Amino acid sequence: MSTTNPIVGDPVAAKQLRLAALLDWRQMVGSAWAERISHDLSGVEDLTTELLLVELAIAEQWPGDIEVWMREWIVADATKLHDPAQWRGDCSVCVALGGPFEAA
């Protein structure tokens, strides 16, 4: 049984794995950012900085694709913004608080 990593020595595969990891991280941080803004929670400044850093890392390594991704990220983040009175199942804060709630 071989214990060697198949991507060692394959810079294309390594770059694709890095891109996938950065895009996943960008999605997670973008979601957390939108949720914190929606619920007026602390930590937005730190998440904004983290978004800028991950986007910069992506832009530096994949400059030809960043413009398309940037538009997609803006739309994705904006669609997650919501009034905290409106429970959303795709919001981890709403889910943690429980709900959905019905008006009395």
Backbone as JSON Lines, residues from 0, in Angstrom:
{"i":0,"aa":"M","n":[0.84,-1.17,0.0],"ca":[0.0,0.0,0.0],"c":[0.89,1.24,0.0]}
{"i":1,"aa":"S","n":[0.6,2.16,-0.9],"ca":[1.38,3.38,-1.02],"c":[0.84,4.44,-0.08]}
{"i":2,"aa":"T","n":[1.73,5.13,0.58],"ca":[1.33,6.22,1.47],"c":[1.7,7.57,0.88]}
{"i":3,"aa":"T","n":[2.09,7.57,-0.39],"ca":[2.48,8.83,-1.0],"c":[1.24,9.62,-1.41]}
{"i":4,"aa":"N","n":[1.36,10.91,-1.34],"ca":[0.28,11.82,-1.71],"c":[0.33,12.01,-3.23]}
{"i":5,"aa":"P","n":[-0.76,11.73,-3.95],"ca":[-0.73,11.82,-5.41],"c":[-0.54,13.24,-5.93]}
{"i":6,"aa":"I","n":[-0.81,14.27,-5.13],"ca":[-0.63,15.62,-5.64],"c":[0.75,16.19,-5.38]}
{"i":7,"aa":"V","n":[1.55,15.48,-4.58],"ca":[2.91,15.95,-4.35],"c":[3.64,15.89,-5.69]}
{"i":8,"aa":"G","n":[4.21,17.0,-6.07],"ca":[4.9,17.05,-7.35],"c":[3.97,17.42,-8.49]}
{"i":9,"aa":"D","n":[2.69,17.58,-8.22],"ca":[1.72,17.99,-9.25],"c":[1.22,19.38,-8.9]}
{"i":10,"aa":"P","n":[1.88,20.41,-9.42],"ca":[1.5,21.77,-9.04],"c":[0.09,22.17,-9.48]}
{"i":11,"aa":"V","n":[-0.39,21.6,-10.56],"ca":[-1.75,21.92,-11.02],"c":[-2.78,21.39,-10.03]}
{"i":12,"aa":"A","n":[-2.61,20.16,-9.57],"ca":[-3.53,19.58,-8.59],"c":[-3.45,20.33,-7.27]}
{"i":13,"aa":"A","n":[-2.25,20.69,-6.86],"ca":[-2.09,21.42,-5.61],"c":[-2.77,22.79,-5.7]}
{"i":14,"aa":"K","n":[-2.65,23.45,-6.84],"ca":[-3.27,24.77,-7.01],"c":[-4.8,24.64,-7.01]}
{"i":15,"aa":"Q","n":[-5.32,23.59,-7.6],"ca":[-6.76,23.37,-7.6],"c":[-7.28,23.1,-6.19]}
{"i":16,"aa":"L","n":[-6.54,22.33,-5.41],"ca":[-6.94,22.1,-4.01],"c":[-6.9,23.39,-3.22]}
{"i":17,"aa":"R","n":[-5.9,24.21,-3.45],"ca":[-5.81,25.51,-2.76],"c":[-6.98,26.4,-3.14]}
{"i":18,"aa":"L","n":[-7.31,26.44,-4.41],"ca":[-8.45,27.24,-4.85],"c":[-9.74,26.75,-4.2]}
{"i":19,"aa":"A","n":[-9.96,25.46,-4.19],"ca":[-11.17,24.92,-3.58],"c":[-11.24,25.29,-2.1]}
{"i":20,"aa":"A","n":[-10.12,25.2,-1.4],"ca":[-10.1,25.54,0.03],"c":[-10.37,27.02,0.24]}
{"i":21,"aa":"L","n":[-9.77,27.88,-0.57],"ca":[-10.0,29.31,-0.43],"c":[-11.44,29.69,-0.77]}
{"i":22,"aa":"L","n":[-12.01,29.09,-1.8],"ca":[-13.4,29.39,-2.16],"c":[-14.35,28.91,-1.07]}
{"i":23,"aa":"D","n":[-14.09,27.75,-0.48],"ca":[-14.92,27.27,0.63],"c":[-14.81,28.22,1.82]}
{"i":24,"aa":"W","n":[-13.59,28.66,2.11],"ca":[-13.38,29.57,3.24],"c":[-14.09,30.89,2.98]}
{"i":25,"aa":"R","n":[-14.01,31.4,1.75],"ca":[-14.68,32.66,1.4],"c":[-16.19,32.54,1.6]}
{"i":26,"aa":"Q","n":[-16.76,31.4,1.22],"ca":[-18.2,31.19,1.37],"c":[-18.59,31.16,2.84]}
{"i":27,"aa":"M","n":[-17.81,30.48,3.66],"ca":[-18.12,30.39,5.09],"c":[-18.01,31.75,5.77]}
{"i":28,"aa":"V","n":[-16.96,32.48,5.47],"ca":[-16.78,33.79,6.09],"c":[-17.85,34.77,5.59]}
{"i":29,"aa":"G","n":[-18.18,34.71,4.3],"ca":[-19.23,35.57,3.76],"c":[-20.58,35.31,4.42]}
{"i":30,"aa":"S","n":[-20.9,34.06,4.65],"ca":[-22.15,33.72,5.33],"c":[-22.16,34.23,6.76]}
{"i":31,"aa":"A","n":[-21.06,34.02,7.46],"ca":[-20.97,34.5,8.85],"c":[-21.08,36.02,8.9]}
{"i":32,"aa":"W","n":[-20.46,36.7,7.95],"ca":[-20.51,38.16,7.88],"c":[-21.95,38.63,7.71]}
{"i":33,"aa":"A","n":[-22.68,38.05,6.76],"ca":[-24.07,38.46,6.5],"c":[-24.97,38.16,7.71]}
{"i":34,"aa":"E","n":[-24.75,37.04,8.35],"ca":[-25.55,36.68,9.53],"c":[-25.31,37.66,10.67]}
{"i":35,"aa":"R","n":[-24.05,38.01,10.91],"ca":[-23.74,38.93,12.0],"c":[-24.3,40.32,11.73]}
{"i":36,"aa":"I","n":[-24.23,40.77,10.49],"ca":[-24.83,42.07,10.15],"c":[-26.34,42.0,10.34]}
{"i":37,"aa":"S","n":[-26.95,40.94,9.87],"ca":[-28.41,40.8,9.97],"c":[-28.89,40.83,11.4]}
{"i":38,"aa":"H","n":[-28.13,40.26,12.31],"ca":[-28.54,40.17,13.71],"c":[-27.83,41.2,14.6]}
{"i":39,"aa":"D","n":[-27.13,42.14,13.96],"ca":[-26.45,43.21,14.68],"c":[-25.54,42.66,15.78]}
{"i":40,"aa":"L","n":[-24.74,41.66,15.42],"ca":[-23.82,41.03,16.37],"c":[-22.41,41.6,16.2]}
{"i":41,"aa":"S","n":[-21.62,41.48,17.21],"ca":[-20.24,41.95,17.15],"c":[-19.42,41.02,16.25]}
{"i":42,"aa":"G","n":[-18.26,41.49,15.87],"ca":[-17.35,40.69,15.07],"c":[-17.39,40.98,13.59]}
{"i":43,"aa":"V","n":[-18.26,41.9,13.17],"ca":[-18.38,42.21,11.74],"c":[-17.06,42.78,11.2]}
{"i":44,"aa":"E","n":[-16.41,43.61,11.99],"ca":[-15.16,44.22,11.53],"c":[-14.1,43.15,11.26]}
{"i":45,"aa":"D","n":[-13.98,42.2,12.17],"ca":[-13.0,41.12,11.98],"c":[-13.34,40.27,10.77]}
{"i":46,"aa":"L","n":[-14.61,39.98,10.58],"ca":[-15.02,39.18,9.43],"c":[-14.81,39.95,8.12]}
{"i":47,"aa":"T","n":[-15.02,41.26,8.15],"ca":[-14.77,42.07,6.96],"c":[-13.3,42.01,6.59]}
{"i":48,"aa":"T","n":[-12.43,42.11,7.57],"ca":[-10.99,42.01,7.33],"c":[-10.64,40.64,6.77]}
{"i":49,"aa":"E","n":[-11.22,39.6,7.35],"ca":[-10.94,38.25,6.87],"c":[-11.43,38.06,5.44]}
{"i":50,"aa":"L","n":[-12.6,38.61,5.11],"ca":[-13.1,38.55,3.74],"c":[-12.11,39.2,2.78]}
{"i":51,"aa":"L","n":[-11.64,40.38,3.15],"ca":[-10.69,41.08,2.28],"c":[-9.41,40.28,2.08]}
{"i":52,"aa":"L","n":[-8.93,39.64,3.15],"ca":[-7.7,38.86,3.04],"c":[-7.86,37.63,2.16]}
{"i":53,"aa":"V","n":[-8.96,36.91,2.33],"ca":[-9.15,35.71,1.5],"c":[-9.41,36.11,0.05]}
{"i":54,"aa":"E","n":[-10.14,37.19,-0.16],"ca":[-10.39,37.64,-1.53],"c":[-9.09,38.1,-2.19]}
{"i":55,"aa":"L","n":[-8.23,38.76,-1.43],"ca":[-6.92,39.17,-1.95],"c":[-6.08,37.96,-2.33]}
{"i":56,"aa":"A","n":[-6.09,36.94,-1.48],"ca":[-5.33,35.72,-1.77],"c":[-5.83,35.07,-3.06]}
{"i":57,"aa":"I","n":[-7.13,35.04,-3.22],"ca":[-7.71,34.46,-4.44],"c":[-7.35,35.32,-5.65]}
{"i":58,"aa":"A","n":[-7.49,36.64,-5.52],"ca":[-7.21,37.55,-6.63],"c":[-5.75,37.49,-7.08]}
{"i":59,"aa":"E","n":[-4.85,37.33,-6.12],"ca":[-3.43,37.26,-6.46],"c":[-3.1,36.0,-7.26]}
{"i":60,"aa":"Q","n":[-3.77,34.9,-6.95],"ca":[-3.43,33.64,-7.59],"c":[-4.29,33.34,-8.82]}
{"i":61,"aa":"W","n":[-5.48,33.92,-8.88],"ca":[-6.39,33.69,-10.01],"c":[-6.95,35.02,-10.49]}
{"i":62,"aa":"P","n":[-6.09,35.91,-10.98],"ca":[-6.54,37.26,-11.34],"c":[-7.55,37.29,-12.49]}
{"i":63,"aa":"G","n":[-7.53,36.32,-13.35],"ca":[-8.45,36.31,-14.47],"c":[-9.88,35.95,-14.1]}
{"i":64,"aa":"D","n":[-10.07,35.35,-12.94],"ca":[-11.4,34.89,-12.52],"c":[-12.04,35.74,-11.43]}
{"i":65,"aa":"I","n":[-11.27,36.61,-10.8],"ca":[-11.76,37.3,-9.62],"c":[-12.95,38.21,-9.91]}
{"i":66,"aa":"E","n":[-13.0,38.83,-11.06],"ca":[-14.1,39.74,-11.37],"c":[-15.44,39.02,-11.37]}
{"i":67,"aa":"V","n":[-15.49,37.85,-11.97],"ca":[-16.73,37.06,-12.0],"c":[-17.07,36.59,-10.59]}
{"i":68,"aa":"W","n":[-16.09,36.08,-9.87],"ca":[-16.34,35.6,-8.51],"c":[-16.8,36.73,-7.6]}
{"i":69,"aa":"M","n":[-16.21,37.91,-7.76],"ca":[-16.57,39.04,-6.9],"c":[-18.06,39.37,-7.07]}
{"i":70,"aa":"R","n":[-18.53,39.41,-8.29],"ca":[-19.97,39.66,-8.52],"c":[-20.82,38.57,-7.87]}
{"i":71,"aa":"E","n":[-20.42,37.33,-8.0],"ca":[-21.17,36.22,-7.41],"c":[-21.18,36.32,-5.89]}
{"i":72,"aa":"W","n":[-20.06,36.69,-5.3],"ca":[-19.98,36.81,-3.84],"c":[-20.88,37.92,-3.33]}
{"i":73,"aa":"I","n":[-20.89,39.05,-4.03],"ca":[-21.73,40.18,-3.61],"c":[-23.19,39.77,-3.61]}
{"i":74,"aa":"V","n":[-23.63,39.1,-4.65],"ca":[-25.02,38.65,-4.73],"c":[-25.31,37.62,-3.65]}
{"i":75,"aa":"A","n":[-24.41,36.66,-3.47],"ca":[-24.62,35.6,-2.46],"c":[-24.7,36.19,-1.06]}
{"i":76,"aa":"D","n":[-23.8,37.1,-0.75],"ca":[-23.81,37.71,0.59],"c":[-25.06,38.56,0.78]}
{"i":77,"aa":"A","n":[-25.43,39.33,-0.23],"ca":[-26.61,40.2,-0.12],"c":[-27.89,39.4,0.06]}
{"i":78,"aa":"T","n":[-27.99,38.25,-0.57],"ca":[-29.21,37.44,-0.42],"c":[-29.34,36.82,0.97]}
{"i":79,"aa":"K","n":[-28.24,36.79,1.7],"ca":[-28.28,36.24,3.07],"c":[-28.65,37.29,4.11]}
{"i":80,"aa":"L","n":[-28.58,38.57,3.74],"ca":[-28.97,39.63,4.67],"c":[-30.47,39.56,4.89]}
{"i":81,"aa":"H","n":[-30.89,39.74,6.14],"ca":[-32.33,39.66,6.43],"c":[-32.66,40.38,7.73]}
{"i":82,"aa":"D","n":[-33.93,40.67,7.87],"ca":[-34.44,41.26,9.11],"c":[-34.41,40.15,10.16]}
{"i":83,"aa":"P","n":[-33.84,40.41,11.32],"ca":[-33.76,39.35,12.33],"c":[-35.13,38.87,12.81]}
{"i":84,"aa":"A","n":[-36.16,39.65,12.56],"ca":[-37.52,39.21,12.93],"c":[-38.04,38.16,11.96]}
{"i":85,"aa":"Q","n":[-37.4,38.04,10.81],"ca":[-37.79,37.03,9.82],"c":[-36.85,35.83,9.93]}
{"i":86,"aa":"W","n":[-37.33,34.77,10.56],"ca":[-36.51,33.57,10.78],"c":[-36.12,32.95,9.45]}
{"i":87,"aa":"R","n":[-34.86,32.56,9.33],"ca":[-34.39,31.88,8.12],"c":[-33.65,30.62,8.51]}
{"i":88,"aa":"G","n":[-34.03,29.53,7.88],"ca":[-33.4,28.25,8.15],"c":[-31.98,28.15,7.65]}
{"i":89,"aa":"D","n":[-31.56,29.06,6.74],"ca":[-30.2,29.04,6.24],"c":[-29.29,29.99,7.01]}
{"i":90,"aa":"C","n":[-29.78,30.53,8.12],"ca":[-29.0,31.44,8.97],"c":[-28.67,30.7,10.27]}
{"i":91,"aa":"S","n":[-27.39,30.54,10.55],"ca":[-27.0,29.79,11.75],"c":[-27.44,30.51,13.03]}
{"i":92,"aa":"V","n":[-27.52,31.82,13.0],"ca":[-27.96,32.56,14.18],"c":[-29.44,32.31,14.42]}
{"i":93,"aa":"C","n":[-30.25,32.39,13.37],"ca":[-31.69,32.11,13.51],"c":[-31.9,30.69,14.03]}
{"i":94,"aa":"V","n":[-31.18,29.75,13.46],"ca":[-31.33,28.36,13.87],"c":[-30.93,28.19,15.33]}
{"i":95,"aa":"A","n":[-29.83,28.83,15.74],"ca":[-29.38,28.72,17.13],"c":[-30.4,29.33,18.1]}
{"i":96,"aa":"L","n":[-31.07,30.38,17.66],"ca":[-32.07,31.02,18.51],"c":[-33.37,30.23,18.56]}
{"i":97,"aa":"G","n":[-33.54,29.32,17.62],"ca":[-34.77,28.53,17.56],"c":[-35.8,29.21,16.69]}
{"i":98,"aa":"G","n":[-36.8,28.45,16.32],"ca":[-37.84,29.04,15.48],"c":[-38.22,28.07,14.39]}
{"i":99,"aa":"P","n":[-38.94,28.45,13.41],"ca":[-39.43,29.81,13.21],"c":[-40.51,30.16,14.24]}
{"i":100,"aa":"F","n":[-40.62,31.45,14.49],"ca":[-41.57,31.93,15.47],"c":[-42.84,32.39,14.78]}
{"i":101,"aa":"E","n":[-43.92,32.22,15.44],"ca":[-45.19,32.72,14.92],"c":[-45.63,33.9,15.76]}
{"i":102,"aa":"A","n":[-46.21,34.89,15.1],"ca":[-46.67,36.07,15.82],"c":[-47.83,35.68,16.73]}
{"i":103,"aa":"A","n":[-47.89,36.26,17.91],"ca":[-48.94,35.95,18.88],"c":[-50.2,36.71,18.56]}
